[in-house]
Amino acid sequence: MKLNTKILLPIAISMALYGTTAIAEENESDDDNDNRITVTAQKRVQRLEEVPIAMSVFPAEEIDQTGVQELRDLAGMIPNLSISQGTDFGAKILIRGVGSNTRNIAFDSRVGVYLDGVYLGQGPALNQDLVDLEQVEILRGPQGTLFGKNTVAGAINLISQKPHDELEGKFTINASNFSGLELKAAANIPLSDTVFAKIAVSSRERDGYIPNIYEESMIPTTINVVVDTDGDGIPDTPFFGLPLCDTLGGSTPAGCAAGPVGPETAPDTSKKFNNQDTTSYRAQLRFQPSDDLEINIAIDGLDSDRIPLIAVPKTETFGAGLDYNAPGRLEVAYSENGFEKREMFGANVTIDYDFGEDYSFRSITAIRNSEIDYFSDTDASVLDFLTVHYIDEYKQKTQEFQLISPDGEDFEYVVGLYLYKQDANTIRDADAGRAGFFFGIPGAAACQAFNLFVNDINGVPHCGGAFNSGSVDTTSKALFMSGSYQLDEHWKLGFGGRYSTETKDLDWRLDGTTSGAFGIGSTGPNGLQDSRKDTKFSPTVSINYALTPDVQFYAKYSTGFKSGGYNLDFITQADLDVGIEFDLEESTSYELGYKASLLENRLSLNIALFSITYDDYQVNQFFNLGFDPNTGTQLTAIRITNAAAVNTDGAEVEMKWRVNDDFTIIGSMGFLDATFDDFPGGLSELSDPADPQSPTLSVNAAGQKLPFASEFNANLAFQYYSRIDSLGADLLMRLDIAHVGEYFTQIENEKTLDLSGQHGVIFSIDLPNFGAATTIDYGFIEANTLLHGRIGLITDGAWEVYLWGRNLTDEDAYTNDTREFFGARQFVPQVPRTYGLEVIYNF
């Protein structure tokens, strides 16, 4: 039964508020601040209760107590937050059901991630190691006024621990299953009375858990090439001038070509997919020459080299039959392992200067570089059919100036200037395989069968493919102001706005001249040059009512925008001719909230109701163009379009209750209803469902649920922290229960796929399900619940020892169903049970 959050939650909130008013009044004179949380979401230090933003705070002690290692580990612990598993190349963060896969350098994220006030950039830079952090702040809803572009869904602040005047540090060793080993070290070193330094490093290695069972025996010596153009599962008459090969009768007619069809070099099957090999560091210097001046200098970096798992195949390459080479659920049979290499570097200088009457000036100057080198076996089979190689590089410079008014005045404000420059470059190659091994048919004959041209690459004939490269230079400027005015003892008015201009300059070339039947377009040798400019004002208004200093109500109106851009992908000539530019999208949010610190600050309770509208919502999707009788293949378009409207309604509840000195309960719930209000052309359907070769029609996707938008998610944690005098130590025990409700992964909102309705080229000497109607689960993820646990001792001396586990019950769940370019259906599995022993030495 679907919960009607618009009706039930206001009633629940009213009951909760009525019951806690008397308790809150008792807290009015309480001065115990030990358990109060401060945040910097509004560019100044404030109590969490005072900030009219729905936000979650993950302080350093909870990072330690839960053992999370990277940003994606927070998924499931924060209401209405989802972070994709799998590759960092396609990293996707969703807040309140909305996010984006930054598939190309001209397609921006919807969630901004910031480190000490510095924007980290595009998708490859999002999944950060949580090393030496003071806290993580997750801000839900548009944050356009203070954070600017590309925060239409929210923002995440990573705040590092600053150097201070005490000599201290710690070493950590963490050993786990899958041959995992993590080493961390951090040291704070006061160099003088006014100069302090801090350095932290981390190294993490772990074997993968998805084996590649590729064997040479899987490569057929005689290949059967059959074509099913009408989708009935029965081979058609001879096609492409090749003899029909009888896959069902077991015979091989004369003329079926023989020869190897595998890779030039066999993959290293001793290595498993989804391993980890990451090194990260952060070094800081803090100068405090006077009480009025502070200068913080920091550098950070990350290097990662892994074998990423895009997904595990459910079907063969063209989506027309079951995957037959790797029938096991958590195994693959690929001719290439692939790789994903990620490098990031950042440096920033922050200057804080206090001058007359407690006004302060802040300057944040930063550079950030990130590069990802990604190679994948896209055909997902033992054949050398298609690989892709992407190299994306981002170099950015930012400068921000802030003028901050004194704290405690009736009128408080922050005004600022923000400057941003990013140079992004891309090189992408899709290689259709070596001609002599393509489908086992000798030389150019195989290429010509698919209307592919033969290219000579390093002396080896290849069957062509597609190539694109280019650059996008982005320049952004913004003026912003955020302020509040204390109307009286209870009421405070908040207001602000940001005026932004952004220019994107494009220089890009697409070469699909050898793509043949796959229909990739070409810009010509001179490429495509273009420039676009977005100008936007993003206002916000809020009203706060303080029942007491510890109990606050708020209502808020806020806005944001996501930059427009270009579809720099392997697109069709028709889409290229129409134009690859897409418009900016805008978000408008209405939010009601309640924040309270109760029971002498032992209970923190935060509730938010929201409704957000997205206009010109940008959608990146594989679009089925239907069957091409000239080539016998299904044509696919990769499109980025502006849907007319999206709406997300929901609620969030967060609670932290320190029951007594030893026992704490932490909980959260997220409710969500996220749908397309209007999306002309968002779906494609056959004009005649009984005829797979009939033309496809564009259909409005209005009413369809957004992919990956779970209607309900919840987290419940129990933590026991107590003194054991006989051991001279403190005992920590924690159990986290993370529940994610069901959701669709495709705009079609289907739960199954009938493979008998698919059509395309089928190749194998052993395809037992060919000719049989087969339905697979596809496009829908069932609800799942994960358990994480941690138990440890913290001695009076220097040592801490913990046993920990994640996904303790080894839930065998999916997190995503995907569709590849040629039609293969695949799934992304949940990370299996991991466990280990962590030892920390403090000094």
Beta strands, then each sheet from edge to edge (+ up, - down):
strand 1: 38-39
strand 2: 46-47
strand 3: 55-59
strand 4: 81-83
strand 5: 93-95
strand 6: 98-99
strand 7: 111-115
strand 8: 118-119
strand 9: 133-140
strand 10: 154-160
strand 11: 168-176
strand 12: 180-190
strand 13: 195-206
strand 14: 225-228
strand 15: 276-290
strand 16: 293-306
strand 17: 312-313
strand 18: 339-355
strand 19: 359-377
strand 20: 387-404
strand 21: 411-431
strand 22: 455-457
strand 23: 460-462
strand 24: 465-486
strand 25: 491-511
strand 26: 528-548
strand 27: 551-562
strand 28: 565-566
strand 29: 581-582
strand 30: 585-598
strand 31: 603-628
strand 32: 633-658
strand 33: 663-678
strand 34: 683-686
strand 35: 696-699
strand 36: 712-724
strand 37: 729-740
strand 38: 743-744
strand 39: 752-754
strand 40: 760-763
strand 41: 775-777
strand 42: 780-781
strand 43: 784-795
strand 44: 799-806
strand 45: 814-819
strand 46: 825-829
strand 47: 834-842
sheet 1: 1+ 2-
sheet 2: 3+ 9- 10+ 7+ 8-
sheet 3: 4+ 5- 6+
sheet 4: 11+ 12- 13+ 15- 16+ 18- 19+ 20- 21+ 24- 25+ 26- 27+ 30- 31+ 32- 33+ 36- 37+ 43- 44+ 47- 11+
sheet 5: 14+ 40-
sheet 6: 17+ 46- 45+
sheet 7: 22+ 23-
sheet 8: 28+ 29-
sheet 9: 34+ 35-
sheet 10: 38+ 42-
sheet 11: 39+ 41-
end
